[in-house]
Amino acid sequence: MLTGLSGILVLMGLSGWQLEWLGRKQRRLQDANDQLEAKVRERTLELPLTPRNGKSAQLSPPLANAT
C-alpha cells in the first residue's frame, strides 16, 4: 500500500515538473514570436510605398494575363 502511494506521488511530482517545463518553454516561444512580429512590423514600415521600377502599385486581376 505504501509503495503504491509513493509511486503515485512520484508520478504526480514528475508530471508537475513536466508541466512547469512546458510552461517555461511556451513562454520562451511566445517571447521569441513577439520579438519576430515586432521586427516584421519595423521592417514593413521601412518599405517604400511605391515599387522601385516606377510603375504604380496597382494589382492586376489573377486571370488578366491568361489567354
C-alpha positions in Angstrom: 0.0 0.0 0.0 2.8 2.4 1.0 4.8 1.5 -2.1 1.8 2.2 -4.4 1.2 5.6 -2.7 4.8 6.7 -3.0 4.8 5.6 -6.7 1.7 7.8 -7.3 3.3 10.7 -5.5 6.5 10.3 -7.6 4.4 10.3 -10.8 2.5 13.4 -9.7 5.7 15.2 -9.0 7.2 14.3 -12.3 4.0 15.4 -14.2 4.1 18.7 -12.3 7.7 19.2 -13.2 6.9 18.4 -16.8 4.0 20.9 -16.9 6.2 23.6 -15.4 9.0 22.9 -18.0 6.4 23.0 -20.8 5.1 26.3 -19.5 8.5 27.8 -19.5 9.2 26.6 -23.0 5.8 28.0 -24.2 6.7 31.4 -22.6 10.1 31.4 -24.4 8.5 30.6 -27.7 5.9 33.3 -27.2 8.6 35.9 -26.4 10.6 34.9 -29.5 7.4 35.2 -31.6 6.6 38.6 -30.2 10.2 39.8 -31.0 9.9 38.5 -34.5 6.5 40.1 -35.0 8.0 43.5 -33.8 10.8 43.1 -36.3 8.5 42.4 -39.1 6.4 45.4 -38.3 9.5 47.6 -38.1 10.9 46.3 -41.4 7.4 46.7 -43.1 7.4 50.3 -42.1 10.8 50.8 -43.8 9.4 49.5 -47.2 8.8 52.2 -49.8 5.2 53.0 -50.7 5.7 52.6 -54.4 7.6 49.9 -56.3 11.2 50.5 -57.3 10.5 50.3 -61.1 8.4 53.4 -61.0 5.1 51.7 -62.0 2.1 52.1 -59.9 1.4 49.7 -57.1 -1.8 48.5 -58.7 -2.7 44.8 -58.5 -3.9 43.1 -61.7 -6.7 40.6 -61.6 -5.5 37.0 -61.4 -6.8 36.0 -64.9 -5.9 39.2 -66.7 -2.8 37.7 -68.3 -4.5 34.3 -69.2 -5.1 33.6 -72.9 
